[in-house]
């Protein structure tokens, strides 16, 4: 699974995104609030300074410039922080600090006390005014230290912000991992469940009193019902196949005995022959269904032993040539000698016969059947191909379905009943192998079988 498309990644991404937005909003609000509080504190300090000057000015009837300089020296502990200007109500300057800038006083004359931020020569200043009847005191403070402090705060936030995003993403991943661990257990359990392992259950440690825990409990209950239903179906199929096998065997025996009578009318021979073929077909179907039911239940009986697969296939090919070969059909055989496997030779012979029988039956007149057997690493690979009409693309995925036949009309032109390939695959899988359809077109159809090779002596 692509991690970038996983729910865990999306949860971590959303966690980081939301955390980032919250941090940005918090940082903006906190920065603005801190700046405004600093400005308010500075305004209070400047206003107190100006009020102290005004109070001293109001105690005397007249001041000249030298008196103002002497008076300003009384505030020497604070004058280094501020620039001061004293003017008359008519706007005549009485005193200015030596470094006083060319600030405009007009904007402040409409109120008795005001504060504002101004720019002068690229610098930011905070300007305050205290106006009385005889004097107007202006105090200016350079905001460089405040701006620098604000810049440091922004820099610190810019450094901490990506680290906070990383921590939020990691926290989201940890949270997602812990929250989705029961879902992973459910997924693993569901993946293990098949016809042979219907007893799988979600571990009890995940059956907690929350939404996912209740989901796990519901799924476990569903698995119990599924197992019970499947066992009942498999048992019915096995019982039905077993019960049908005996009367079919008796019917076949009676028909064979009847056909051996010397006084049998000629017109009855064809009828009995047809009935015997149908009885054999039914017997083959019941035997296949019995094997399927046992395979689905995971207890397909295997009389396993090591045997020479090369010799077994050579003998099988001779039988196919005699029983199934149409006139003019050619065989191209390449079998590596002395390839041995461990398994049930009878069942594997049945599986290979089903494949060869199909290769002969669905072939062109004067067509070709190819079979190759070789050792490929730790596996024995057998490829069986035939000329003839290919499998239509819409049906390629269904060739291993039970009772499926490519012939849409399901007539009896070919005597198959759609169980040969599914049964062959079940037999191969029971031996740890597999059958795959390698390709099919209008010229050739190719199947490949793989089985574990026997260990070298």
C-alpha positions in Angstrom: 0.0 0.0 0.0 1.2 3.5 -0.9 2.0 5.2 2.4 1.2 8.7 0.9 -2.3 7.5 0.2 -2.8 5.7 3.5 -5.3 7.0 6.1 -2.4 7.3 8.6 -0.6 9.7 6.4 -3.7 11.7 5.8 -4.5 11.8 9.5 -0.9 13.0 10.2 -1.1 15.6 7.5 -4.4 16.9 8.7 -3.0 17.0 12.3 0.0 19.0 11.1 -2.2 21.3 9.0 -4.7 22.1 11.7 -1.9 22.5 14.3 -0.1 24.8 11.9 -3.2 27.0 11.4 -3.8 27.1 15.1 -0.1 28.1 15.7 -0.2 30.7 13.0 -3.4 32.3 14.5 -2.1 32.1 18.0 1.3 33.5 17.0 -0.4 36.4 15.1 -2.8 37.2 18.0 0.0 36.8 20.6 2.4 39.0 18.6 -0.2 41.7 18.1 -1.2 41.6 21.7 2.4 41.8 22.9 3.2 44.7 20.6 0.1 46.6 21.7 0.8 46.0 25.4 4.3 47.2 24.9 3.1 50.3 23.1 0.6 51.0 25.9 3.3 50.6 28.5 5.5 53.0 26.6 2.7 55.5 26.2 2.1 55.4 30.0 5.8 56.0 30.7 5.9 58.9 28.2 2.7 60.4 29.6 4.0 60.3 33.1 7.3 61.9 32.0 5.4 64.7 30.3 3.0 65.2 33.1 5.9 65.5 35.5 7.4 68.2 33.3 4.1 70.0 33.0 3.6 70.0 36.8 7.0 71.6 37.2 6.3 74.1 34.6 3.0 75.1 36.1 4.7 75.8 39.5 6.5 78.9 38.0 5.1 81.9 36.4 7.8 82.2 33.8 10.5 80.1 32.3 13.1 80.9 29.8 15.1 78.4 27.7 17.9 78.1 30.3 15.4 77.4 33.0 13.8 74.7 30.8 17.2 73.1 30.3 17.9 73.1 34.0 14.4 71.7 34.6 15.0 68.9 32.1 18.2 68.1 33.8 16.1 67.2 36.8 14.8 64.2 34.8 18.2 63.1 33.7 17.5 59.5 34.8 14.9 59.3 32.0 15.9 61.8 29.4 18.1 59.4 27.7 15.0 57.4 26.8 13.0 60.3 25.4 13.3 63.4 23.3 11.3 66.4 24.6 9.9 69.6 23.1 8.1 72.3 24.9 6.0 74.9 23.0 3.5 77.6 23.8 -0.2 77.2 22.9 0.6 79.4 19.9 3.1 76.9 18.6 6.2 78.8 19.6 9.0 76.4 20.5 10.4 77.0 24.0 12.7 74.1 24.3 13.8 71.1 22.2 16.1 68.2 23.0 19.4 68.4 21.1 18.4 65.4 19.0 14.8 66.4 18.5 13.5 65.5 15.0 11.4 67.6 12.8 8.1 66.2 14.1 4.8 67.9 13.2 2.7 69.1 16.1 -0.5 69.9 14.1 -2.0 66.4 14.3 -2.0 66.6 18.1 -3.7 69.9 18.7 -7.2 68.6 18.5 -6.9 66.7 21.8 -5.5 67.4 25.2 -3.6 64.2 25.3 -2.7 61.8 22.4 -0.3 59.2 21.2 0.7 58.1 17.7 3.4 56.4 15.8 5.3 58.4 13.2 8.1 57.7 10.8 11.1 60.0 10.3 14.0 59.2 8.1 13.0 55.5 8.0 12.8 55.2 11.8 9.7 54.6 13.8 9.0 56.9 16.7 6.2 57.0 19.3 5.0 60.6 19.9 3.0 61.8 22.9 1.6 65.2 23.8 0.3 66.7 27.1 -1.4 70.0 26.5 -2.1 72.5 29.3 -3.2 76.1 29.3 0.3 77.6 29.1 2.5 74.7 27.9 2.4 71.9 25.5 4.9 69.1 26.1 5.8 66.6 23.4 7.7 63.4 24.2 9.2 61.2 21.4 10.7 57.8 21.9 12.5 55.8 19.3 10.9 52.4 18.7 14.0 50.6 17.6 14.4 48.5 20.7 10.7 47.5 20.5 10.9 46.6 16.8 14.1 44.6 17.4 12.4 42.7 20.2 9.4 42.1 18.0 11.7 40.9 15.2 13.4 38.4 17.6 10.0 37.1 18.6 9.1 36.6 15.0 12.4 34.9 14.2 12.0 32.6 17.2 8.5 31.7 16.1 9.7 31.1 12.5 12.3 28.6 13.9 9.9 26.9 16.2 7.0 26.7 13.8 8.4 24.0 11.5 9.6 22.0 14.5 6.1 22.3 15.9 4.7 21.0 12.6 7.1 18.1 12.6 6.1 17.2 16.2 2.4 17.6 15.3 2.9 15.3 12.3 4.8 12.7 14.4 2.1 13.0 17.1 -0.5 12.4 14.4 1.3 9.4 13.1 1.6 7.9 16.6 -2.1 8.7 17.2 -3.1 7.1 13.9 -0.9 4.1 14.5 -2.5 3.5 18.0 -6.0 4.2 16.8 -5.7 2.1 13.6 -3.9 -0.9 15.1 -7.3 -2.7 15.6 -8.1 -2.0 12.0 -4.8 -3.5 11.0 -5.6 -6.6 13.0 -9.0 -6.8 11.4 -7.4 -6.5 8.0 -4.8 -9.2 8.7 -7.5 -11.5 10.0 -9.8 -10.9 7.0 -6.8 -11.6 4.6 -6.1 -14.9 6.3 -9.7 -16.1 6.1 -10.4 -18.4 3.3 -12.2 -21.7 2.9 -9.4 -23.5 4.8 -9.1 -21.0 7.7 -12.6 -19.9 8.6 -11.7 -20.3 12.3 -9.7 -17.1 12.3 -10.9 -14.4 14.7 -9.8 -10.9 15.7 -7.8 -11.0 18.9 -9.7 -10.3 22.1 -7.3 -7.4 23.1 -8.9 -5.4 20.3 -12.5 -6.0 21.5 -12.6 -2.8 23.5 -15.6 -0.7 24.5 -15.3 1.8 21.6 -16.4 2.1 18.0 -13.6 0.0 16.5 -13.9 -2.6 19.3 -17.6 -3.0 18.6 -16.8 -3.3 14.9 -14.3 -6.1 15.7 -17.0 -7.8 17.8 -19.5 -7.6 15.0 -17.0 -9.0 12.5 -16.1 -11.9 14.8 -19.8 -12.7 15.0 -20.0 -12.6 11.2 -17.0 -14.9 10.9 -18.7 -17.4 13.3 -21.8 -17.4 11.1 -19.8 -17.6 7.9 -17.8 -20.6 9.3 -21.0 -22.4 10.4 -22.7 -21.7 7.0 -19.7 -22.8 5.0 -19.3 -26.0 7.1 -22.9 -26.8 6.6 -22.6 -26.3 2.8 -19.5 -28.3 2.6 -21.0 -31.1 4.7 -24.1 -31.2 2.5 -22.0 -31.3 -0.7 -19.9 -34.1 0.7 -22.9 -36.1 2.0 -24.8 -35.6 -1.2 -21.8 -36.7 -3.3 -21.2 -39.7 -1.1 -24.9 -40.8 -1.2 -25.1 -40.4 -4.9 -21.9 -42.4 -5.5 -23.3 -45.7 -4.5 -26.5 -45.7 -6.6 -24.5 -44.4 -9.6 -22.0 -47.2 -9.2 -24.9 -49.8 -9.0 -26.5 -48.2 -12.1 -23.3 -48.3 -14.0 -22.8 -51.9 -13.1 -26.3 -52.9 -14.1 -25.9 -51.1 -17.4 -22.6 -52.8 -18.2 -24.1 -56.2 -17.3 -27.1 -55.5 -19.5 -25.0 -54.6 -22.4 -23.2 -58.0 -22.2 -26.4 -60.0 -22.8 -26.3 -61.9 -26.1 -30.1 -61.5 -26.7 -29.9 -57.7 -26.4 -31.9 -56.2 -29.3 -29.8 -54.0 -31.6 -32.0 -51.0 -31.1 -31.4 -51.1 -27.3 -27.6 -51.1 -27.6 -27.5 -47.4 -28.5 -29.9 -46.6 -25.7 -27.9 -48.5 -23.1 -24.6 -47.0 -24.3 -26.0 -43.5 -24.0 -27.3 -44.3 -20.5 -23.9 -45.7 -19.5 -22.2 -42.5 -20.7 -24.6 -40.4 -18.7 -24.0 -42.5 -15.6 -20.3 -42.2 -16.0 -20.7 -38.4 -16.4 -22.7 -38.2 -13.2 -20.2 -40.4 -11.4 -17.4 -38.1 -12.5 -19.3 -35.0 -11.3 -20.1 -36.5 -7.9 -16.5 -37.6 -7.5 -15.3 -34.0 -8.4 -17.8 -32.4 -6.0 -16.6 -34.7 -3.2 -13.1 -33.6 -3.9 -14.1 -30.0 -4.0 -16.0 -30.3 -0.7 -13.0 -31.9 1.0 -10.6 -29.3 -0.5 -12.9 -26.4 0.7 -12.9 -27.9 4.1 -9.1 -28.1 4.1 -8.9 -31.9 4.4 -8.3 -33.1 0.9 -6.9 -36.6 1.4 -3.4 -36.9 0.0 -1.5 -40.2 -0.2 1.7 -38.3 -0.6 5.0 -40.0 -1.6 7.9 -39.1 -3.7 7.7 -40.1 -7.3 9.2 -39.5 -10.7 7.0 -36.9 -12.4 8.8 -37.2 -15.7 7.9 -40.9 -16.0 4.3 -40.2 -14.9 3.8 -37.5 -17.5 5.3 -39.6 -20.3 2.9 -42.5 -19.4 -0.1 -40.0 -19.2 0.7 -38.6 -22.6 0.6 -42.0 -24.2 -2.8 -42.6 -22.6 -4.1 -39.2 -23.9 -2.9 -40.0 -27.4 -4.8 -43.3 -27.4 -8.0 -42.1 -25.7 -8.5 -38.5 -26.7 -6.4 -37.7 -29.8 -8.2 -36.7 -32.9 -6.9 -37.6 -36.3 -4.0 -35.5 -37.4 -3.3 -34.0 -33.9 0.4 -33.6 -33.3 2.3 -33.7 -29.9 5.5 -31.8 -29.2 7.0 -33.1 -25.9 10.0 -31.8 -24.0 10.3 -33.4 -20.6 13.4 -33.1 -18.6 14.3 -36.5 -17.2 14.2 -37.7 -13.6 12.3 -34.8 -12.1 10.9 -35.9 -8.8 8.2 -34.3 -6.6 6.5 -35.2 -3.4 2.7 -35.6 -3.6 -0.3 -37.8 -4.4 0.5 -39.3 -7.8 -3.1 -40.3 -8.5 -4.5 -36.8 -7.9 -1.7 -35.0 -9.7 -2.2 -37.4 -12.7 -5.9 -36.4 -12.7 -4.9 -32.7 -12.7 -2.5 -33.1 -15.6 -5.0 -35.2 -17.5 -7.6 -32.5 -17.2 -5.2 -30.0 -18.7 -4.2 -32.3 -21.5 -7.7 -33.4 -22.2 -8.7 -29.7 -22.7 -5.7 -29.1 -24.9 -6.8 -32.0 -27.2 -10.6 -31.2 -27.0 -10.3 -27.5 -27.8 -7.9 -27.7 -30.8 -7.9 -27.2 -34.5 -8.0 -30.2 -36.8 -4.3 -31.2 -37.5 -3.4 -28.9 -34.6 -0.6 -29.0 -32.1 -0.3 -29.8 -28.4 2.9 -28.8 -26.7 4.1 -29.9 -23.2 7.4 -29.0 -21.5 8.6 -30.0 -18.1 11.7 -28.5 -16.5 13.3 -27.6 -13.2 13.1 -23.9 -12.4 15.0 -23.3 -9.1 13.2 -25.1 -6.3 10.1 -25.7 -8.5 9.1 -28.0 -11.3 7.5 -26.0 -14.1 5.1 -27.6 -16.7 3.8 -25.6 -19.6 0.9 -27.1 -21.6 -0.3 -25.2 -24.7 -2.5 -26.0 -27.7 -3.5 -24.4 -30.9 -7.2 -23.7 -31.5 -9.8 -21.0 -30.7 -8.6 -19.0 -27.7 -10.5 -18.0 -24.6 -12.4 -14.7 -25.1 -11.0 -11.8 -23.2 -14.2 -11.3 -21.2 -13.9 -14.9 -19.9 -10.2 -15.2 -19.1 -10.9 -14.3 -15.5 -13.5 -17.1 -15.2 -11.7 -20.1 -16.6 -11.1 -21.5 -13.1 -14.7 -20.9 -11.9 -16.6 -24.1 -11.2 -19.1 -25.2 -13.9 -17.9 -22.4 -16.2 -17.5 -23.4 -19.9 -16.4 -21.1 -22.7 -19.2 -22.5 -24.8 -22.0 -20.1 -24.0 -24.8 -22.4 -25.1 -23.5 -25.1 -22.6 -24.4 -27.8 -25.2 -23.0 -31.3 -25.3 -20.8 -30.9 -28.3 -17.9 -31.2 -25.9 -18.5 -33.6 -23.0 -17.0 -31.3 -20.4 -19.0 -29.9 -17.5 -16.7 -27.0 -16.3 -15.0 -28.8 -13.4 -11.7 -29.9 -15.0 -9.7 -26.7 -14.5 -11.0 -25.8 -11.1 -10.4 -29.3 -9.8 -6.8 -29.3 -11.3 -6.1 -26.0 -9.5 -7.4 -27.3 -6.2 -5.2 -30.3 -6.5 -2.2 -28.2 -7.4 -2.8 -25.9 -4.5 -3.2 -28.8 -2.1 0.4 -29.7 -3.1 1.7 -26.2 -2.6 1.6 -25.4 -6.3 -0.4 -23.3 -8.7 -1.9 -23.2 -12.2 -2.0 -20.0 -14.2 -3.3 -19.1 -17.6 -0.2 -17.5 -19.2 -2.1 -16.3 -22.3 -4.7 -17.0 -24.8 -5.4 -15.8 -28.4 -6.7 -17.0 -31.7 -3.5 -19.0 -32.3 -2.6 -20.6 -28.9 -3.6 -21.0 -25.3 -0.9 -21.6 -22.7 -1.3 -22.9 -19.1 1.6 -23.2 -16.7 1.8 -25.4 -13.6 4.3 -25.1 -10.8 5.0 -27.6 -8.0 7.7 -27.8 -5.3 10.5 -30.1 -6.4 11.5 -32.9 -4.2 14.6 -32.3 -2.1 17.8 -33.7 -3.6 19.0 -36.9 -2.0 
